[in-house]
Amino acid sequence: MFLTGRSERYGRMLLKKIKKYFGKEQHQFITPDEFAEYSGIKEEVIDKYLEKTS
């Protein structure tokens, strides 16, 4: 999880927390909007990162 600078294990744990926060099931995805809201990282920063990595 390079966006946060943390390990993959931390990233997986963070995804579980975000899904629980938004009431999502394990198989559901989270959106960049949801990640931005939960993490406090500006959505523009997330969008730029996703553009670079895709």
Backbone torsions as a table, in degrees:
resi	resn	phi	psi	omega
1	MET	NA	82.4	-174.3
2	PHE	-71.3	-27.0	-179.5
3	LEU	-59.6	-39.2	-179.9
4	THR	-94.6	-13.1	-178.5
5	GLY	76.6	18.5	-177.4
6	ARG	-110.8	175.2	-177.5
7	SER	-75.5	166.3	177.3
8	GLU	-62.7	-39.9	179.1
9	ARG	-60.1	-43.7	177.2
10	TYR	-62.9	-39.8	179.6
11	GLY	-61.3	-41.2	178.2
12	ARG	-65.7	-40.6	178.2
13	MET	-65.3	-40.2	179.3
14	LEU	-64.2	-41.7	177.2
15	LEU	-59.4	-42.2	178.1
16	LYS	-61.5	-42.4	179.4
17	LYS	-64.6	-41.8	-179.7
18	ILE	-65.0	-43.7	179.0
19	LYS	-62.0	-40.9	178.1
20	LYS	-64.7	-42.9	179.8
21	TYR	-58.2	-40.5	-178.1
22	PHE	-94.6	4.7	177.5
23	GLY	68.6	34.9	-179.2
24	LYS	-97.0	156.1	176.1
25	GLU	-86.9	165.1	-175.9
26	GLN	-55.4	-37.7	-174.6
27	HIS	-80.5	-9.3	-177.4
28	GLN	-85.8	149.9	178.5
29	PHE	-88.1	162.2	169.5
30	ILE	-107.7	154.9	-179.1
31	THR	-96.6	161.6	174.0
32	PRO	-57.4	-35.7	178.0
33	ASP	-60.7	-45.0	-179.3
34	GLU	-65.8	-41.8	178.3
35	PHE	-62.4	-42.1	179.5
36	ALA	-62.3	-45.4	-179.7
37	GLU	-62.1	-44.2	-176.9
38	TYR	-71.1	-43.0	-172.4
39	SER	-85.1	-24.2	-175.8
40	GLY	84.0	4.3	176.2
41	ILE	-83.1	134.6	-178.2
42	LYS	-61.3	141.0	-178.3
43	GLU	-59.2	-34.3	179.7
44	GLU	-62.6	-38.4	178.6
45	VAL	-64.8	-43.5	179.2
46	ILE	-63.9	-44.4	-179.9
47	ASP	-61.8	-42.3	178.2
48	LYS	-62.6	-42.0	179.4
49	TYR	-62.6	-44.9	-179.2
50	LEU	-64.9	-35.6	177.3
51	GLU	-64.0	-40.4	-178.9
52	LYS	-67.7	-36.0	-173.1
53	THR	-92.4	-6.2	-178.4
54	SER	-106.0	NA	NA
